[in-house]
Amino acid sequence: MSNLQPRPATPPHRIGRWLLQGLLLPIALYGGAAFWYSTLTPPMLRGVLAILFPALLLLCLLVRPAAPRRIAISCLLAAGLTWYLTDQPRNTRDWAAEYAVPANVIFKGNTAYIENIRNIRYKTPDDYTTQYYNAAFNTDDVTSVDLITSYWSGPAIAHVFLSFGFADGRHLAVSIETRRQKTFPYSAIAGFFHHYELFYVVADERDLIGVRTDIRKERVYVYHLDLSAKTRKALFLNYLHAIKTLHDHPRWYNTLTTNCTTEILTRAGVQLHWRFDWRVLLSGHTAALAYDLGLLDTHIPFADLQRRSLIQRPEGATPDAPDYSASIRRGLPLPPSSE
């Protein structure tokens, strides 16, 4: 007979302690990052809390016996969670110039009066004049909705936004972005925390698209969305109501859940399972997602559609021309319903 004895089962309390220890490290790191990327002032306070919170949380593991240890950890977690949940977004900060003035909407029947349409005039990416104007739009006159994708590096990441066309030839671009403060440089990591408020840039195409085609020299694509008149109007109204609500009730931007792509899908009422598609995070593939959703012309392969949808600008072109919106669309493929 064998003298080997079965190994005794690991006590449940020990398993629980191991799980707790395994969870505390990522919680401590996330909590530290949340403080570091917060909007707390002065900046030194963010730095102190970013170090102090994870350090105290991990030091709690050394507390003996178990009861005081659990109490200490629970108190620290409760304090951190309470701060995070009560850390509210605000409209009153020292904003970077391009995000200083939010748009607002006033409805009168079928007419939407939009205040503070941004129309920045760029000489270089860093030399520009910020100006705004007001305009009225008939919500029954939305004749087109275009998906704009702009690439500044590789194919995986792009900035994505919509532009609405109207019967009188005007276009209104709406870009969902981070609202950055003057003292905070842009950071992709910061977008995972309470660092940026959400901002709807409502702008002239010579601003939002022009700076990308003619100033920054990015690769910009215009895809005509194949939507019915009813859907175009509903989408425009959904955007307008979101803009009006955000003017008075700010929200946090979040890289995962509330970004330029997820907000478009939300406003469009896209089914929930599409919002978990990998292309939502890799925004450079948003047009391919729209193609699979049947929102683009599916009569030709997507690769051909993408190639034909690239804006071609002549050497030395500037976005100041009154016919800029028409000029960037010459030669672009139209959706089947528009041909």
DRENPAPA-899299 format. One record per residue (C-alpha): chain; residue number from 1; x, z, y. Coordinates in Angstrom, 2 decimals. Layout:
N
@kette->A nr->NUM east->X up->Z north->Y
...
# end
This chain:
339
@kette->A nr->1 east->0.00 up->0.00 north->0.00
@kette->A nr->2 east->1.15 up->-0.74 north->3.52
@kette->A nr->3 east->2.08 up->2.18 north->5.77
@kette->A nr->4 east->1.12 up->0.19 north->8.87
@kette->A nr->5 east->-1.57 up->1.90 north->10.88
@kette->A nr->6 east->-4.00 up->-0.04 north->13.07
@kette->A nr->7 east->-3.08 up->0.13 north->16.75
@kette->A nr->8 east->-5.52 up->2.36 north->18.61
@kette->A nr->9 east->-7.86 up->0.58 north->20.99
@kette->A nr->10 east->-6.91 up->0.61 north->24.65
@kette->A nr->11 east->-9.06 up->3.18 north->26.46
@kette->A nr->12 east->-11.64 up->1.59 north->28.78
@kette->A nr->13 east->-10.39 up->3.59 north->31.78
@kette->A nr->14 east->-6.92 up->2.09 north->31.35
@kette->A nr->15 east->-8.33 up->-1.43 north->31.21
@kette->A nr->16 east->-10.27 up->-0.68 north->34.37
@kette->A nr->17 east->-7.12 up->0.55 north->36.09
@kette->A nr->18 east->-5.24 up->-2.62 north->35.14
@kette->A nr->19 east->-8.05 up->-4.78 north->36.48
@kette->A nr->20 east->-8.11 up->-2.78 north->39.71
@kette->A nr->21 east->-4.37 up->-3.14 north->40.15
@kette->A nr->22 east->-4.59 up->-6.87 north->39.47
@kette->A nr->23 east->-7.34 up->-7.33 north->42.06
@kette->A nr->24 east->-5.78 up->-5.17 north->44.74
@kette->A nr->25 east->-2.80 up->-7.44 north->45.33
@kette->A nr->26 east->-4.80 up->-10.57 north->46.29
@kette->A nr->27 east->-7.26 up->-8.40 north->48.26
@kette->A nr->28 east->-4.37 up->-6.78 north->50.12
@kette->A nr->29 east->-2.79 up->-10.16 north->50.88
@kette->A nr->30 east->-6.10 up->-11.67 north->52.03
@kette->A nr->31 east->-6.86 up->-8.63 north->54.16
@kette->A nr->32 east->-3.45 up->-8.78 north->55.79
@kette->A nr->33 east->-3.88 up->-12.48 north->56.53
@kette->A nr->34 east->-7.39 up->-11.86 north->57.91
@kette->A nr->35 east->-5.97 up->-9.40 north->60.43
@kette->A nr->36 east->-3.04 up->-11.67 north->61.28
@kette->A nr->37 east->-5.27 up->-14.69 north->61.95
@kette->A nr->38 east->-8.01 up->-12.70 north->63.67
@kette->A nr->39 east->-8.83 up->-12.88 north->67.38
@kette->A nr->40 east->-8.01 up->-9.21 north->67.98
@kette->A nr->41 east->-6.05 up->-8.42 north->71.11
@kette->A nr->42 east->-3.35 up->-7.67 north->72.00
@kette->A nr->43 east->-1.36 up->-9.83 north->69.55
@kette->A nr->44 east->0.75 up->-6.83 north->68.56
@kette->A nr->45 east->-2.38 up->-5.17 north->67.16
@kette->A nr->46 east->-2.90 up->-8.10 north->64.78
@kette->A nr->47 east->0.67 up->-7.81 north->63.56
@kette->A nr->48 east->0.47 up->-4.05 north->63.00
@kette->A nr->49 east->-2.83 up->-4.27 north->61.10
@kette->A nr->50 east->-1.62 up->-7.25 north->59.07
@kette->A nr->51 east->1.21 up->-5.08 north->57.73
@kette->A nr->52 east->-0.53 up->-1.71 north->57.66
@kette->A nr->53 east->-3.68 up->-2.69 north->55.75
@kette->A nr->54 east->-2.01 up->-4.20 north->52.65
@kette->A nr->55 east->0.73 up->-1.56 north->52.67
@kette->A nr->56 east->-1.74 up->1.35 north->52.67
@kette->A nr->57 east->-3.92 up->-0.33 north->50.07
@kette->A nr->58 east->-1.02 up->-0.78 north->47.65
@kette->A nr->59 east->0.34 up->2.70 north->48.36
@kette->A nr->60 east->-3.00 up->4.09 north->47.23
@kette->A nr->61 east->-2.02 up->3.09 north->43.69
@kette->A nr->62 east->0.55 up->5.89 north->43.77
@kette->A nr->63 east->-2.04 up->8.55 north->44.52
@kette->A nr->64 east->-2.70 up->10.99 north->41.69
@kette->A nr->65 east->-5.07 up->12.02 north->40.18
@kette->A nr->66 east->-7.55 up->9.17 north->39.77
@kette->A nr->67 east->-10.45 up->10.57 north->41.82
@kette->A nr->68 east->-8.56 up->10.80 north->45.16
@kette->A nr->69 east->-7.02 up->7.39 north->44.46
@kette->A nr->70 east->-10.43 up->5.78 north->44.03
@kette->A nr->71 east->-11.73 up->7.47 north->47.19
@kette->A nr->72 east->-8.74 up->6.31 north->49.25
@kette->A nr->73 east->-9.01 up->2.72 north->48.00
@kette->A nr->74 east->-12.77 up->2.67 north->48.54
@kette->A nr->75 east->-12.42 up->3.96 north->52.11
@kette->A nr->76 east->-9.80 up->1.37 north->53.01
@kette->A nr->77 east->-11.79 up->-1.48 north->51.47
@kette->A nr->78 east->-14.97 up->-0.32 north->53.19
@kette->A nr->79 east->-13.18 up->-0.13 north->56.55
@kette->A nr->80 east->-11.68 up->-3.61 north->56.16
@kette->A nr->81 east->-14.95 up->-5.15 north->55.00
@kette->A nr->82 east->-16.93 up->-3.49 north->57.78
@kette->A nr->83 east->-14.55 up->-4.86 north->60.39
@kette->A nr->84 east->-14.68 up->-8.37 north->58.90
@kette->A nr->85 east->-18.48 up->-8.47 north->58.67
@kette->A nr->86 east->-18.94 up->-7.17 north->62.20
@kette->A nr->87 east->-16.30 up->-9.47 north->63.70
@kette->A nr->88 east->-18.66 up->-11.80 north->65.54
@kette->A nr->89 east->-17.88 up->-15.26 north->66.96
@kette->A nr->90 east->-18.01 up->-15.61 north->70.73
@kette->A nr->91 east->-18.45 up->-18.27 north->73.38
@kette->A nr->92 east->-16.49 up->-16.32 north->75.99
@kette->A nr->93 east->-12.79 up->-16.89 north->75.35
@kette->A nr->94 east->-9.95 up->-18.61 north->77.17
@kette->A nr->95 east->-10.48 up->-22.00 north->75.55
@kette->A nr->96 east->-8.16 up->-24.97 north->75.40
@kette->A nr->97 east->-9.25 up->-27.55 north->77.99
@kette->A nr->98 east->-10.83 up->-29.99 north->75.52
@kette->A nr->99 east->-13.06 up->-27.23 north->74.11
@kette->A nr->100 east->-13.91 up->-25.37 north->77.30
@kette->A nr->101 east->-17.35 up->-26.88 north->77.97
@kette->A nr->102 east->-19.91 up->-27.07 north->75.14
@kette->A nr->103 east->-22.68 up->-29.63 north->75.15
@kette->A nr->104 east->-26.30 up->-28.58 north->75.43
@kette->A nr->105 east->-29.59 up->-30.36 north->74.75
@kette->A nr->106 east->-32.95 up->-30.22 north->76.52
@kette->A nr->107 east->-35.91 up->-31.85 north->74.76
@kette->A nr->108 east->-38.83 up->-33.46 north->76.59
@kette->A nr->109 east->-41.04 up->-35.34 north->74.18
@kette->A nr->110 east->-39.00 up->-38.05 north->72.48
@kette->A nr->111 east->-36.26 up->-37.82 north->75.10
@kette->A nr->112 east->-33.17 up->-35.69 north->74.60
@kette->A nr->113 east->-31.27 up->-34.80 north->77.76
@kette->A nr->114 east->-27.69 up->-34.06 north->76.74
@kette->A nr->115 east->-25.52 up->-32.10 north->79.14
@kette->A nr->116 east->-21.72 up->-32.11 north->79.18
@kette->A nr->117 east->-20.92 up->-35.24 north->77.22
@kette->A nr->118 east->-17.14 up->-35.20 north->77.11
@kette->A nr->119 east->-15.26 up->-38.21 north->78.42
@kette->A nr->120 east->-11.56 up->-37.35 north->78.50
@kette->A nr->121 east->-9.37 up->-40.14 north->79.88
@kette->A nr->122 east->-5.98 up->-40.19 north->78.18
@kette->A nr->123 east->-2.71 up->-41.60 north->79.47
@kette->A nr->124 east->-0.69 up->-40.02 north->76.66
@kette->A nr->125 east->-1.71 up->-37.49 north->73.98
@kette->A nr->126 east->-0.68 up->-34.68 north->76.35
@kette->A nr->127 east->-1.51 up->-36.24 north->79.73
@kette->A nr->128 east->-5.24 up->-36.54 north->80.28
@kette->A nr->129 east->-8.08 up->-35.88 north->82.69
@kette->A nr->130 east->-11.07 up->-33.94 north->81.39
@kette->A nr->131 east->-14.46 up->-35.03 north->82.69
@kette->A nr->132 east->-18.09 up->-34.81 north->81.61
@kette->A nr->133 east->-21.39 up->-36.53 north->82.27
@kette->A nr->134 east->-25.05 up->-36.03 north->81.39
@kette->A nr->135 east->-27.28 up->-38.65 north->79.76
@kette->A nr->136 east->-30.76 up->-39.09 north->78.33
@kette->A nr->137 east->-31.45 up->-40.65 north->74.92
@kette->A nr->138 east->-34.73 up->-41.70 north->73.34
@kette->A nr->139 east->-34.68 up->-40.30 north->69.81
@kette->A nr->140 east->-36.74 up->-43.29 north->68.61
@kette->A nr->141 east->-34.01 up->-45.70 north->69.70
@kette->A nr->142 east->-31.27 up->-44.79 north->67.21
@kette->A nr->143 east->-30.33 up->-48.18 north->65.77
@kette->A nr->144 east->-27.16 up->-47.27 north->63.87
@kette->A nr->145 east->-25.13 up->-44.37 north->62.51
@kette->A nr->146 east->-21.44 up->-44.93 north->61.84
@kette->A nr->147 east->-19.07 up->-42.82 north->59.78
@kette->A nr->148 east->-15.67 up->-42.64 north->61.47
@kette->A nr->149 east->-12.56 up->-41.67 north->59.51
@kette->A nr->150 east->-9.21 up->-41.29 north->61.26
@kette->A nr->151 east->-5.88 up->-40.94 north->59.43
@kette->A nr->152 east->-2.68 up->-39.73 north->61.06
@kette->A nr->153 east->-0.59 up->-39.29 north->57.90
@kette->A nr->154 east->-1.30 up->-39.92 north->54.22
@kette->A nr->155 east->-4.57 up->-41.03 north->52.60
@kette->A nr->156 east->-5.76 up->-37.58 north->51.46
@kette->A nr->157 east->-6.61 up->-36.00 north->54.82
@kette->A nr->158 east->-8.58 up->-37.53 north->57.68
@kette->A nr->159 east->-10.73 up->-36.38 north->60.54
@kette->A nr->160 east->-14.32 up->-37.40 north->59.92
@kette->A nr->161 east->-17.22 up->-37.65 north->62.35
@kette->A nr->162 east->-20.35 up->-39.66 north->63.17
@kette->A nr->163 east->-21.30 up->-41.96 north->66.01
@kette->A nr->164 east->-24.90 up->-42.84 north->66.88
@kette->A nr->165 east->-25.78 up->-46.25 north->68.32
@kette->A nr->166 east->-28.83 up->-46.92 north->70.49
@kette->A nr->167 east->-31.02 up->-49.89 north->71.34
@kette->A nr->168 east->-29.51 up->-50.23 north->74.82
@kette->A nr->169 east->-25.99 up->-50.65 north->73.41
@kette->A nr->170 east->-24.73 up->-47.14 north->74.11
@kette->A nr->171 east->-22.96 up->-45.01 north->71.50
@kette->A nr->172 east->-22.65 up->-41.24 north->71.26
@kette->A nr->173 east->-19.95 up->-39.73 north->69.06
@kette->A nr->174 east->-20.26 up->-36.22 north->67.62
@kette->A nr->175 east->-17.23 up->-34.57 north->66.06
@kette->A nr->176 east->-17.36 up->-31.17 north->64.34
@kette->A nr->177 east->-14.13 up->-29.32 north->65.04
@kette->A nr->178 east->-12.39 up->-26.00 north->65.49
@kette->A nr->179 east->-12.80 up->-24.45 north->68.94
@kette->A nr->180 east->-9.24 up->-23.51 north->69.78
@kette->A nr->181 east->-8.10 up->-20.96 north->72.33
@kette->A nr->182 east->-5.25 up->-21.75 north->74.73
@kette->A nr->183 east->-2.94 up->-19.20 north->73.13
@kette->A nr->184 east->-3.54 up->-20.31 north->69.53
@kette->A nr->185 east->-1.82 up->-23.43 north->68.16
@kette->A nr->186 east->-3.71 up->-25.33 north->65.47
@kette->A nr->187 east->-3.19 up->-23.98 north->61.96
@kette->A nr->188 east->-4.84 up->-25.25 north->58.78
@kette->A nr->189 east->-4.36 up->-21.84 north->57.15
@kette->A nr->190 east->-6.02 up->-20.03 north->60.06
@kette->A nr->191 east->-9.23 up->-21.95 north->59.36
@kette->A nr->192 east->-9.79 up->-19.87 north->56.21
@kette->A nr->193 east->-10.30 up->-16.76 north->58.37
@kette->A nr->194 east->-12.14 up->-15.67 north->61.53
@kette->A nr->195 east->-9.77 up->-17.53 north->63.82
@kette->A nr->196 east->-11.72 up->-20.50 north->65.22
@kette->A nr->197 east->-15.30 up->-20.83 north->66.35
@kette->A nr->198 east->-17.21 up->-23.95 north->65.27
@kette->A nr->199 east->-17.48 up->-26.63 north->67.96
@kette->A nr->200 east->-19.52 up->-29.83 north->68.19
@kette->A nr->201 east->-17.64 up->-32.26 north->70.43
@kette->A nr->202 east->-20.31 up->-34.54 north->71.91
@kette->A nr->203 east->-18.41 up->-37.36 north->73.53
@kette->A nr->204 east->-18.11 up->-40.88 north->74.76
@kette->A nr->205 east->-16.53 up->-43.15 north->72.12
@kette->A nr->206 east->-13.74 up->-43.99 north->74.59
@kette->A nr->207 east->-12.79 up->-40.33 north->74.29
@kette->A nr->208 east->-13.19 up->-39.45 north->70.62
@kette->A nr->209 east->-12.34 up->-42.82 north->69.07
@kette->A nr->210 east->-10.25 up->-44.26 north->71.89
@kette->A nr->211 east->-7.63 up->-41.53 north->71.80
@kette->A nr->212 east->-7.15 up->-42.21 north->68.11
@kette->A nr->213 east->-7.03 up->-46.01 north->68.20
@kette->A nr->214 east->-5.08 up->-46.61 north->71.42
@kette->A nr->215 east->-3.24 up->-43.40 north->72.31
@kette->A nr->216 east->-2.23 up->-41.71 north->69.06
@kette->A nr->217 east->-2.22 up->-45.02 north->67.17
@kette->A nr->218 east->-3.99 up->-43.60 north->64.13
@kette->A nr->219 east->-5.66 up->-45.66 north->61.41
@kette->A nr->220 east->-9.35 up->-45.53 north->62.27
@kette->A nr->221 east->-12.16 up->-46.89 north->60.12
@kette->A nr->222 east->-15.79 up->-47.48 north->61.12
@kette->A nr->223 east->-18.29 up->-47.53 north->58.26
@kette->A nr->224 east->-21.87 up->-48.50 north->59.03
@kette->A nr->225 east->-24.19 up->-46.14 north->57.17
@kette->A nr->226 east->-27.12 up->-47.87 north->55.47
@kette->A nr->227 east->-29.99 up->-45.66 north->56.64
@kette->A nr->228 east->-33.64 up->-46.25 north->57.41
@kette->A nr->229 east->-34.91 up->-45.85 north->60.99
@kette->A nr->230 east->-36.68 up->-42.64 north->59.97
@kette->A nr->231 east->-33.50 up->-41.20 north->58.44
@kette->A nr->232 east->-31.39 up->-42.19 north->61.46
@kette->A nr->233 east->-33.77 up->-40.40 north->63.81
@kette->A nr->234 east->-33.98 up->-37.32 north->61.57
@kette->A nr->235 east->-30.19 up->-37.10 north->61.34
@kette->A nr->236 east->-29.79 up->-37.45 north->65.11
@kette->A nr->237 east->-32.40 up->-34.75 north->65.74
@kette->A nr->238 east->-30.74 up->-32.47 north->63.20
@kette->A nr->239 east->-27.46 up->-32.83 north->65.05
@kette->A nr->240 east->-29.11 up->-32.20 north->68.41
@kette->A nr->241 east->-30.79 up->-29.02 north->67.21
@kette->A nr->242 east->-27.48 up->-27.80 north->65.76
@kette->A nr->243 east->-25.76 up->-28.47 north->69.10
@kette->A nr->244 east->-28.46 up->-26.63 north->71.02
@kette->A nr->245 east->-28.37 up->-23.65 north->68.65
@kette->A nr->246 east->-24.59 up->-23.43 north->68.71
@kette->A nr->247 east->-24.62 up->-23.41 north->72.52
@kette->A nr->248 east->-26.30 up->-19.99 north->72.46
@kette->A nr->249 east->-25.40 up->-18.68 north->69.01
@kette->A nr->250 east->-21.74 up->-19.31 north->68.11
@kette->A nr->251 east->-20.56 up->-19.56 north->64.50
@kette->A nr->252 east->-17.22 up->-19.27 north->62.77
@kette->A nr->253 east->-15.46 up->-22.38 north->61.52
@kette->A nr->254 east->-14.25 up->-22.18 north->57.92
@kette->A nr->255 east->-11.94 up->-24.67 north->56.23
@kette->A nr->256 east->-13.81 up->-24.36 north->52.92
@kette->A nr->257 east->-17.46 up->-23.91 north->53.84
@kette->A nr->258 east->-17.99 up->-24.97 north->57.46
@kette->A nr->259 east->-15.75 up->-27.90 north->58.30
@kette->A nr->260 east->-16.09 up->-31.44 north->59.63
@kette->A nr->261 east->-17.20 up->-32.80 north->56.24
@kette->A nr->262 east->-19.44 up->-29.99 north->54.96
@kette->A nr->263 east->-21.32 up->-29.87 north->58.27
@kette->A nr->264 east->-22.05 up->-33.60 north->58.08
@kette->A nr->265 east->-23.39 up->-33.17 north->54.53
@kette->A nr->266 east->-25.47 up->-30.19 north->55.63
@kette->A nr->267 east->-26.92 up->-32.03 north->58.63
@kette->A nr->268 east->-27.69 up->-35.01 north->56.39
@kette->A nr->269 east->-29.45 up->-32.82 north->53.81
@kette->A nr->270 east->-27.25 up->-34.04 north->50.98
@kette->A nr->271 east->-28.01 up->-32.42 north->47.62
@kette->A nr->272 east->-26.08 up->-29.23 north->47.02
@kette->A nr->273 east->-23.98 up->-30.42 north->44.07
@kette->A nr->274 east->-22.35 up->-33.12 north->46.22
@kette->A nr->275 east->-21.11 up->-30.42 north->48.61
@kette->A nr->276 east->-18.85 up->-29.13 north->45.83
@kette->A nr->277 east->-17.27 up->-32.54 north->45.27
@kette->A nr->278 east->-13.46 up->-32.46 north->45.54
@kette->A nr->279 east->-13.62 up->-35.11 north->48.26
@kette->A nr->280 east->-15.24 up->-32.62 north->50.62
@kette->A nr->281 east->-11.91 up->-30.80 north->50.86
@kette->A nr->282 east->-9.74 up->-33.93 north->50.74
@kette->A nr->283 east->-11.52 up->-35.45 north->53.72
@kette->A nr->284 east->-9.58 up->-38.69 north->53.53
@kette->A nr->285 east->-11.88 up->-39.61 north->50.64
@kette->A nr->286 east->-15.14 up->-38.90 north->52.50
@kette->A nr->287 east->-15.95 up->-42.60 north->52.83
@kette->A nr->288 east->-15.58 up->-43.00 north->49.06
@kette->A nr->289 east->-18.01 up->-40.10 north->48.64
@kette->A nr->290 east->-20.47 up->-41.80 north->51.01
@kette->A nr->291 east->-20.07 up->-44.98 north->48.97
@kette->A nr->292 east->-20.94 up->-43.13 north->45.75
@kette->A nr->293 east->-23.95 up->-41.60 north->47.51
@kette->A nr->294 east->-25.21 up->-45.12 north->48.27
@kette->A nr->295 east->-24.84 up->-44.67 north->52.02
@kette->A nr->296 east->-22.48 up->-47.63 north->52.46
@kette->A nr->297 east->-22.69 up->-51.26 north->51.38
@kette->A nr->298 east->-22.25 up->-51.07 north->47.61
@kette->A nr->299 east->-22.53 up->-54.85 north->47.14
@kette->A nr->300 east->-18.76 up->-55.13 north->47.49
@kette->A nr->301 east->-16.03 up->-52.96 north->45.93
@kette->A nr->302 east->-15.12 up->-49.95 north->48.02
@kette->A nr->303 east->-11.50 up->-51.06 north->48.37
@kette->A nr->304 east->-12.66 up->-54.30 north->50.03
@kette->A nr->305 east->-15.12 up->-52.44 north->52.26
@kette->A nr->306 east->-12.41 up->-50.03 north->53.37
@kette->A nr->307 east->-9.98 up->-52.83 north->54.17
@kette->A nr->308 east->-12.57 up->-54.67 north->56.25
@kette->A nr->309 east->-13.69 up->-51.49 north->58.09
@kette->A nr->310 east->-10.30 up->-50.80 north->59.69
@kette->A nr->311 east->-10.38 up->-51.12 north->63.50
@kette->A nr->312 east->-7.92 up->-53.78 north->64.65
@kette->A nr->313 east->-6.70 up->-53.28 north->68.22
@kette->A nr->314 east->-4.58 up->-55.79 north->70.17
@kette->A nr->315 east->-1.18 up->-54.73 north->71.43
@kette->A nr->316 east->-1.44 up->-52.78 north->74.68
@kette->A nr->317 east->-5.19 up->-52.16 north->74.37
@kette->A nr->318 east->-6.65 up->-49.14 north->76.15
@kette->A nr->319 east->-9.97 up->-47.34 north->75.68
@kette->A nr->320 east->-10.93 up->-47.70 north->79.36
@kette->A nr->321 east->-12.81 up->-50.99 north->79.01
@kette->A nr->322 east->-16.61 up->-50.72 north->79.43
@kette->A nr->323 east->-17.11 up->-52.79 north->76.26
@kette->A nr->324 east->-14.84 up->-50.57 north->74.14
@kette->A nr->325 east->-17.60 up->-49.69 north->71.64
@kette->A nr->326 east->-18.50 up->-53.34 north->71.11
@kette->A nr->327 east->-14.88 up->-54.47 north->70.89
@kette->A nr->328 east->-13.88 up->-52.06 north->68.11
@kette->A nr->329 east->-16.84 up->-53.23 north->65.99
@kette->A nr->330 east->-16.20 up->-56.96 north->66.15
@kette->A nr->331 east->-15.69 up->-58.31 north->62.65
@kette->A nr->332 east->-16.67 up->-55.10 north->60.88
@kette->A nr->333 east->-19.03 up->-55.39 north->57.88
@kette->A nr->334 east->-22.65 up->-54.45 north->58.48
@kette->A nr->335 east->-24.93 up->-52.68 north->55.98
@kette->A nr->336 east->-27.25 up->-55.02 north->54.05
@kette->A nr->337 east->-30.34 up->-53.81 north->55.94
@kette->A nr->338 east->-28.73 up->-54.79 north->59.27
@kette->A nr->339 east->-27.72 up->-58.32 north->58.36
# end
